[in-house]
Amino acid sequence: MKRRAWLTLGAVVLGGGGIATYAVASPSTDAAGDVQPKRPVKVYDLTLKGAEAGKRELPRTETKQFSLLGVSWTGVTKPLEGKAQVRTRSSETGEWSAWQDLETNIDPPEDPDERSGARGASEPLWVGPSDGVQAQVVHEDGSTSAGLPKGLEVNLVDPGIATAAEQRSAGDDTDPAAFAVDGTPTPSPTVSDSASASPTGTATSTASPTPTPTPTATIPTAPPSTVPEPSIVSRAGWGADESLSPDPSEYNADVKAVFVHHTAGSNDYSCDESPSIIRGIYAYHTQTEKWNDIGYNFLVDKCGTIFEGRKGGVDLPVLGAHTYGWNRESAGIAVLGDYTDAGASNAALTSVARIAAWKLGQYGVDPDSTVQLKAGATQKNLAGTSFTAGSAYTFNRISGHRDGYATECPGTSLYAQLPTIRAWAAGPVQGLKLTSLTGATLSGSTYYTKGAITAKWSATTPSSLISKFELLVDGKVVATVAGTATSASTTLAAGSHKVAVRAVHQSGKTDPTSTTTALTVATDTTAPTFSTTPKITLRTGTVNTTAVPVTLGWKAADSQALKSVSLLSPTTATFGPTTTSSSRTAKSGTASTWSMKAYDVAGNTRTSSPAYTPMILQETSATKSGSWTSRSSTSYLGGKSYSSGSKGASLTWTFTGRSASWVVSRASTSGQAYVYVDGTKVATVDLKSSTTKYRDAIWTKSWSSSAKHTVKIVVVGTSGRPTVTTDGLVYIK
């Protein structure tokens, strides 16, 4: 949608009663519907006033939009002996924040005489888009007679819109911070300016120098590093206005150490805001403190994105302004955010480790070693350690800002994470462990496989700091994968093997802890066997015409390790490797396939599927001798049974099978019977029962194979309870 452009004049209070006029640029017909034009960085300076010698303040004041602020004063070497606090109003919610302390005990410049116009200043504080501010500075002893530095100001920084990504993400509403001051039209998107206010609060526009003088310092050659260079967002990538730092870069001889910092301010920023935060710090360092560039060599946000800081070449030993007294032999890395109470994210720690390892690796330095640094100033650090200019002192190669200067930076929590950063940067890989071995099954202390395996692992060292992983079989490398991989596969030959994983740090370091404990893996391609084929035999219990009680028996074995045996039909069940029998029921008169499958631990299988038929022989099919009476009841098999109390009366059945059971009815008055098998008496069976039972298989016998057999039942004629009631004979065909 096309829009026309016009200017609307207005005014806004900048503090101290001062008023700045501005021109509002309405949307242009040429503007893309959802693309915000570029907007330069601007700095607004508001004077703090007060009649009392020990206090200066700025009342709640409506301002143009800003996102970062600090307090500065005249006299770069004069410390602020007191507390500086600010409150801001969110331009998004209209809510005022709580009071926030500014860090005022910050590093002074090492050569203040060469920095004309340099000011003392607090650390800048990122507060996010805001349009109101309140500030106060109180001397530390609270005395009205105590003096504070002259020229106290609150310095507001609008980081503007500079990158293509910010243009795309911004809305098409006109931003208040795009207003020009003193009625001057909004500058071209390709030109940056810095606006400053007079002590009365009236804003004035001052154009920054555009030419960049040719550096006079000799530019050294960038040495190669022992580790890969991480991805780094260039100054152009975060929208640096190079006209704000026209002086040439200066270089050190090398980089012997790295100092880690935090920038303070909110941790709630979106990582999309990181470029604008860095532009705000850059403007504050150059426009408020009058430094020749941003102080840090590198900056890292909580998402792990690394940004180029001070210009001069990321691969060169650029002289920074980050750690007072130690800048000549070091580089500075700042993490965006405040890490006093909360630690930095793993993503941020990883990137700090990567950039530190790469930078130190250019000079063959182990990031987890120590070094002697020569002090450039006489001072004390936070712990009270005294340093004398010109003397050498021992530092960790990766140190915190507080190790060299009396400051809380990089925050207590981030400082406690420095050992982790050193370990990740230096190697070897830590916390490596095998998490699983797919394609293999553990039995006891040995894994069994048919051959193909996949090892999976994890490590506490971030993958971006790992060069590669190696899969070892019997101590030899059989597969190599990238440091970002979490698994590798191979096929093992027959036999027993030792399988392990080795991680190689980007530095090339390995040690015993970077190789996992070897696992014993046996390759087995031989299927298990059924040393005893599955078979069913009759067992005692209640018999129905559709369900005959049987015992399923088998025995399986394996050359390595048997895992389980499963019943596949006529029903399903799974049994452990030592189980060899199970009580089941079988349908009579019908052949049933009893299919079983044996599994070994490696995954080999064997199936056996014999078929069996339980048969019911009614009493009427027996050869009778003596007196027998027929009885009828639905409780009997087939509805009928034979009963006899005559001593010596008998019933004889002849069949061909492998198992047999005699089925009877039982009561408290039931008597006894002799059982003969193939003409030999094998048992005396007492049918007496305290409860009445029907179709009860009271006696069973099984043979190793199927054959012709004769079973004969003879009534004993027990005194007082001579009666025997038989319901038939069941056998397995």
Secondary structure in CASP SS format (residue, H / E / C, confidence):
PFRMAT SS
TARGET T0000
AUTHOR 0000-0000-0000
METHOD secondary structure of the structure
MODEL  1
M C 1.00
K C 1.00
R C 1.00
R C 1.00
A C 1.00
W C 1.00
L E 1.00
T E 1.00
L E 1.00
G E 1.00
A E 1.00
V E 1.00
V E 1.00
L E 1.00
G E 1.00
G C 1.00
G C 1.00
G E 1.00
I E 1.00
A E 1.00
T E 1.00
Y E 1.00
A E 1.00
V E 1.00
A E 1.00
S C 1.00
P C 1.00
S C 1.00
T C 1.00
D C 1.00
A C 1.00
A C 1.00
G C 1.00
D C 1.00
V C 1.00
Q C 1.00
P C 1.00
K C 1.00
R E 1.00
P C 1.00
V C 1.00
K E 1.00
V E 1.00
Y E 1.00
D E 1.00
L E 1.00
T E 1.00
L C 1.00
K E 1.00
G C 1.00
A C 1.00
E C 1.00
A C 1.00
G C 1.00
K E 1.00
R E 1.00
E E 1.00
L E 1.00
P E 1.00
R E 1.00
T E 1.00
E E 1.00
T E 1.00
K E 1.00
Q E 1.00
F E 1.00
S E 1.00
L E 1.00
L E 1.00
G E 1.00
V E 1.00
S E 1.00
W E 1.00
T C 1.00
G C 1.00
V C 1.00
T C 1.00
K C 1.00
P C 1.00
L C 1.00
E C 1.00
G E 1.00
K E 1.00
A E 1.00
Q E 1.00
V E 1.00
R E 1.00
T E 1.00
R E 1.00
S E 1.00
S C 1.00
E C 1.00
T C 1.00
G C 1.00
E C 1.00
W E 1.00
S C 1.00
A C 1.00
W C 1.00
Q E 1.00
D E 1.00
L C 1.00
E C 1.00
T C 1.00
N C 1.00
I C 1.00
D C 1.00
P C 1.00
P C 1.00
E C 1.00
D C 1.00
P H 1.00
D H 1.00
E H 1.00
R C 1.00
S C 1.00
G C 1.00
A C 1.00
R C 1.00
G E 1.00
A E 1.00
S C 1.00
E C 1.00
P C 1.00
L E 1.00
W E 1.00
V E 1.00
G E 1.00
P E 1.00
S E 1.00
D E 1.00
G E 1.00
V E 1.00
Q E 1.00
A E 1.00
Q E 1.00
V E 1.00
V E 1.00
H E 1.00
E C 1.00
D C 1.00
G C 1.00
S C 1.00
T C 1.00
S C 1.00
A C 1.00
G C 1.00
L C 1.00
P C 1.00
K C 1.00
G C 1.00
L C 1.00
E E 1.00
V E 1.00
N E 1.00
L E 1.00
V E 1.00
D E 1.00
P C 1.00
G C 1.00
I E 1.00
A C 1.00
T C 1.00
A H 1.00
A H 1.00
E H 1.00
Q H 1.00
R H 1.00
S H 1.00
A C 1.00
G C 1.00
D C 1.00
D C 1.00
T C 1.00
D C 1.00
P H 1.00
A H 1.00
A H 1.00
F C 1.00
A E 1.00
V E 1.00
D C 1.00
G C 1.00
T C 1.00
P C 1.00
T C 1.00
P C 1.00
S C 1.00
P C 1.00
T C 1.00
V C 1.00
S C 1.00
D E 1.00
S E 1.00
A E 1.00
S E 1.00
A E 1.00
S C 1.00
P C 1.00
T C 1.00
G C 1.00
T C 1.00
A E 1.00
T E 1.00
S E 1.00
T E 1.00
A E 1.00
S C 1.00
P C 1.00
T C 1.00
P C 1.00
T C 1.00
P C 1.00
T C 1.00
P C 1.00
T C 1.00
A C 1.00
T C 1.00
I C 1.00
P C 1.00
T C 1.00
A C 1.00
P C 1.00
P C 1.00
S C 1.00
T C 1.00
V C 1.00
P C 1.00
E C 1.00
P C 1.00
S C 1.00
I C 1.00
V E 1.00
S C 1.00
R H 1.00
A H 1.00
G H 1.00
W H 1.00
G C 1.00
A C 1.00
D C 1.00
E H 1.00
S H 1.00
L H 1.00
S C 1.00
P C 1.00
D C 1.00
P C 1.00
S C 1.00
E C 1.00
Y E 1.00
N C 1.00
A C 1.00
D C 1.00
V C 1.00
K C 1.00
A E 1.00
V E 1.00
F E 1.00
V E 1.00
H E 1.00
H E 1.00
T C 1.00
A E 1.00
G C 1.00
S C 1.00
N C 1.00
D C 1.00
Y C 1.00
S C 1.00
C H 1.00
D H 1.00
E H 1.00
S H 1.00
P H 1.00
S H 1.00
I H 1.00
I H 1.00
R H 1.00
G H 1.00
I H 1.00
Y H 1.00
A H 1.00
Y H 1.00
H H 1.00
T H 1.00
Q H 1.00
T H 1.00
E C 1.00
K C 1.00
W C 1.00
N C 1.00
D C 1.00
I C 1.00
G C 1.00
Y C 1.00
N C 1.00
F E 1.00
L E 1.00
V E 1.00
D C 1.00
K C 1.00
C C 1.00
G C 1.00
T C 1.00
I E 1.00
F E 1.00
E E 1.00
G C 1.00
R C 1.00
K C 1.00
G C 1.00
G C 1.00
V C 1.00
D C 1.00
L C 1.00
P C 1.00
V E 1.00
L C 1.00
G C 1.00
A C 1.00
H C 1.00
T C 1.00
Y C 1.00
G C 1.00
W C 1.00
N H 1.00
R H 1.00
E H 1.00
S E 1.00
A E 1.00
G E 1.00
I E 1.00
A E 1.00
V E 1.00
L C 1.00
G E 1.00
D C 1.00
Y C 1.00
T C 1.00
D C 1.00
A C 1.00
G C 1.00
A C 1.00
S C 1.00
N H 1.00
A H 1.00
A H 1.00
L H 1.00
T H 1.00
S H 1.00
V H 1.00
A H 1.00
R H 1.00
I H 1.00
A H 1.00
A H 1.00
W H 1.00
K H 1.00
L H 1.00
G H 1.00
Q C 1.00
Y C 1.00
G C 1.00
V C 1.00
D C 1.00
P C 1.00
D C 1.00
S C 1.00
T E 1.00
V E 1.00
Q E 1.00
L E 1.00
K E 1.00
A C 1.00
G C 1.00
A C 1.00
T C 1.00
Q E 1.00
K E 1.00
N C 1.00
L C 1.00
A C 1.00
G C 1.00
T C 1.00
S E 1.00
F E 1.00
T C 1.00
A C 1.00
G C 1.00
S C 1.00
A E 1.00
Y E 1.00
T E 1.00
F E 1.00
N E 1.00
R C 1.00
I E 1.00
S E 1.00
G E 1.00
H H 1.00
R H 1.00
D H 1.00
G H 1.00
Y C 1.00
A C 1.00
T C 1.00
E C 1.00
C C 1.00
P C 1.00
G C 1.00
T H 1.00
S H 1.00
L H 1.00
Y H 1.00
A H 1.00
Q C 1.00
L H 1.00
P H 1.00
T H 1.00
I H 1.00
R H 1.00
A H 1.00
W H 1.00
A H 1.00
A H 1.00
G C 1.00
P C 1.00
V C 1.00
Q C 1.00
G C 1.00
L C 1.00
K E 1.00
L E 1.00
T E 1.00
S E 1.00
L E 1.00
T E 1.00
G E 1.00
A E 1.00
T E 1.00
L E 1.00
S E 1.00
G C 1.00
S C 1.00
T E 1.00
Y E 1.00
Y E 1.00
T E 1.00
K E 1.00
G E 1.00
A E 1.00
I E 1.00
T E 1.00
A E 1.00
K E 1.00
W E 1.00
S E 1.00
A C 1.00
T C 1.00
T C 1.00
P C 1.00
S H 1.00
S H 1.00
L H 1.00
I E 1.00
S E 1.00
K E 1.00
F E 1.00
E E 1.00
L E 1.00
L E 1.00
V E 1.00
D C 1.00
G C 1.00
K E 1.00
V E 1.00
V E 1.00
A E 1.00
T E 1.00
V E 1.00
A E 1.00
G C 1.00
T C 1.00
A C 1.00
T C 1.00
S E 1.00
A E 1.00
S E 1.00
T E 1.00
T E 1.00
L C 1.00
A C 1.00
A C 1.00
G E 1.00
S E 1.00
H E 1.00
K E 1.00
V E 1.00
A E 1.00
V E 1.00
R E 1.00
A E 1.00
V E 1.00
H E 1.00
Q C 1.00
S C 1.00
G C 1.00
K C 1.00
T C 1.00
D C 1.00
P H 1.00
T H 1.00
S H 1.00
T E 1.00
T C 1.00
T C 1.00
A C 1.00
L E 1.00
T E 1.00
V E 1.00
A E 1.00
T E 1.00
D C 1.00
T C 1.00
T C 1.00
A C 1.00
P C 1.00
T E 1.00
F E 1.00
S E 1.00
T E 1.00
T E 1.00
P E 1.00
K E 1.00
I E 1.00
T E 1.00
L E 1.00
R C 1.00
T C 1.00
G E 1.00
T E 1.00
V C 1.00
N C 1.00
T C 1.00
T C 1.00
A C 1.00
V E 1.00
P E 1.00
V E 1.00
T E 1.00
L E 1.00
G E 1.00
W E 1.00
K E 1.00
A E 1.00
A E 1.00
D C 1.00
S C 1.00
Q C 1.00
A C 1.00
L E 1.00
K E 1.00
S E 1.00
V E 1.00
S E 1.00
L E 1.00
L E 1.00
S E 1.00
P C 1.00
T C 1.00
T C 1.00
A E 1.00
T E 1.00
F E 1.00
G C 1.00
P C 1.00
T C 1.00
T C 1.00
T C 1.00
S E 1.00
S E 1.00
S E 1.00
R E 1.00
T E 1.00
A E 1.00
K C 1.00
S C 1.00
G C 1.00
T C 1.00
A C 1.00
S E 1.00
T E 1.00
W C 1.00
S E 1.00
M E 1.00
K E 1.00
A E 1.00
Y E 1.00
D E 1.00
V C 1.00
A C 1.00
G C 1.00
N C 1.00
T E 1.00
R E 1.00
T E 1.00
S E 1.00
S C 1.00
P C 1.00
A E 1.00
Y E 1.00
T C 1.00
P E 1.00
M E 1.00
I E 1.00
L E 1.00
Q C 1.00
E H 1.00
T H 1.00
S H 1.00
A C 1.00
T E 1.00
K E 1.00
S E 1.00
G C 1.00
S C 1.00
W C 1.00
T E 1.00
S E 1.00
R E 1.00
S E 1.00
S C 1.00
T C 1.00
S C 1.00
Y C 1.00
L H 1.00
G H 1.00
G H 1.00
K E 1.00
S E 1.00
Y E 1.00
S E 1.00
S E 1.00
G C 1.00
S C 1.00
K C 1.00
G C 1.00
A C 1.00
S E 1.00
L E 1.00
T E 1.00
W E 1.00
T E 1.00
F E 1.00
T E 1.00
G E 1.00
R E 1.00
S E 1.00
A E 1.00
S E 1.00
W E 1.00
V E 1.00
V E 1.00
S E 1.00
R E 1.00
A C 1.00
S C 1.00
T C 1.00
S C 1.00
G C 1.00
Q E 1.00
A E 1.00
Y E 1.00
V E 1.00
Y E 1.00
V E 1.00
D C 1.00
G C 1.00
T E 1.00
K E 1.00
V E 1.00
A E 1.00
T E 1.00
V E 1.00
D E 1.00
L C 1.00
K C 1.00
S C 1.00
S C 1.00
T C 1.00
T C 1.00
K E 1.00
Y E 1.00
R E 1.00
D E 1.00
A E 1.00
I E 1.00
W E 1.00
T E 1.00
K E 1.00
S E 1.00
W E 1.00
S E 1.00
S E 1.00
S E 1.00
A E 1.00
K E 1.00
H E 1.00
T E 1.00
V E 1.00
K E 1.00
I E 1.00
V E 1.00
V E 1.00
V C 1.00
G C 1.00
T C 1.00
S C 1.00
G C 1.00
R C 1.00
P C 1.00
T C 1.00
V E 1.00
T E 1.00
T E 1.00
D E 1.00
G E 1.00
L E 1.00
V E 1.00
Y E 1.00
I E 1.00
K C 1.00
END
